[in-house]
Amino acid sequence: MKKDIHPTYYQDAVVKCACGNTFTTGSTIKEIHIEICSACHPFYTGKQKLIDNAGRVERFQKIQAKKAEVAKVRKGKKVKKAKAKTKKQESQVKLEKTKKLANNQMGKK
């Protein structure tokens, strides 16, 4: 094996997180700076951090609220069919009444 081709390995390399947590590990770099670690990651802590990218979350919630409003006002197919059916029945009843009246009037003449 060739000598002096491998970087130096530090047994006590310090890892520093943005949250302030530090721990040691083995690495070829003496000091490592990270943004998120197991002490502050939502998966491990159980706390959800909401990262908002230019109001995307608010925009999504706004769209969902509009959809919910429209769904409340909108009538389903069953309601529309039932309404059309009753309307048709009412028109048939009116037509029968007018036919009876017409027949009665013709019979009187």
C-alpha positions in Angstrom: 0.0 0.0 0.0 1.3 3.5 -0.9 2.1 5.9 1.9 0.9 9.5 2.2 -2.0 9.2 -0.2 -4.8 9.1 2.4 -6.0 12.2 4.2 -5.6 12.5 8.0 -8.4 10.9 10.0 -9.5 12.7 13.1 -11.1 10.5 15.8 -12.5 13.5 17.6 -14.0 15.6 14.8 -16.6 18.0 16.2 -20.0 18.3 14.5 -21.9 21.6 15.2 -25.5 22.1 14.3 -27.3 25.4 13.7 -29.6 24.6 16.7 -26.5 24.5 19.0 -26.2 20.8 19.4 -22.6 19.4 19.2 -21.3 15.9 19.1 -18.1 14.1 18.1 -17.5 11.6 15.4 -14.6 10.3 13.2 -14.0 12.2 10.0 -11.3 13.6 7.7 -12.5 17.1 8.5 -11.7 18.5 12.0 -14.9 20.6 12.3 -18.2 20.1 10.5 -21.1 22.6 10.5 -24.6 21.3 9.6 -28.0 22.9 9.4 -30.1 20.2 10.9 -29.4 17.2 13.2 -31.3 14.5 15.1 -31.9 16.9 18.0 -33.8 19.4 15.8 -35.1 17.3 12.9 -38.9 17.0 12.9 -38.9 13.2 12.3 -36.9 12.5 15.4 -38.4 15.2 17.7 -42.0 14.7 16.7 -42.5 18.5 16.3 -43.4 19.8 12.9 -41.6 22.8 11.6 -43.5 24.6 8.9 -41.1 26.0 6.3 -43.0 28.5 4.2 -41.6 29.0 0.7 -43.0 32.4 -0.4 -46.5 31.8 0.9 -47.1 28.5 -0.7 -48.7 27.0 2.3 -51.1 29.9 2.7 -51.9 29.8 -1.0 -52.7 26.0 -0.8 -54.9 26.5 2.3 -56.7 29.4 0.5 -57.4 27.2 -2.5 -58.7 24.3 -0.3 -61.0 26.7 1.5 -62.5 27.9 -1.8 -63.0 24.3 -2.9 -64.8 23.6 0.3 -67.1 26.6 -0.1 -68.0 25.6 -3.7 -68.7 22.0 -2.5 -71.2 23.3 0.0 -73.1 25.3 -2.6 -72.9 22.8 -5.4 -75.7 20.3 -5.7 -74.9 16.7 -6.5 -76.3 14.7 -9.4 -78.8 12.9 -7.2 -80.3 16.1 -6.0 -80.4 17.5 -9.6 -82.0 14.3 -10.9 -84.6 14.3 -8.2 -85.5 17.9 -8.8 -85.8 17.3 -12.5 -88.0 14.2 -11.9 -90.4 16.1 -9.6 -90.6 19.0 -12.2 -91.4 16.5 -14.9 -94.1 14.9 -12.8 -95.6 18.3 -12.0 -95.7 19.2 -15.7 -97.4 15.8 -16.4 -100.0 16.5 -13.7 -100.7 19.9 -15.2 -101.0 18.5 -18.7 -103.5 15.9 -17.5 -105.6 18.6 -15.7 -105.7 20.7 -18.8 -106.7 17.7 -20.9 -109.6 16.9 -18.5 -110.7 20.5 -18.5 -110.6 20.5 -22.3 -112.6 17.3 -22.5 -115.2 18.6 -20.0 -115.6 21.8 -21.9 -116.0 19.9 -25.2 -118.5 17.6 -23.7 -120.7 20.5 -22.4 -120.9 22.1 -25.9 
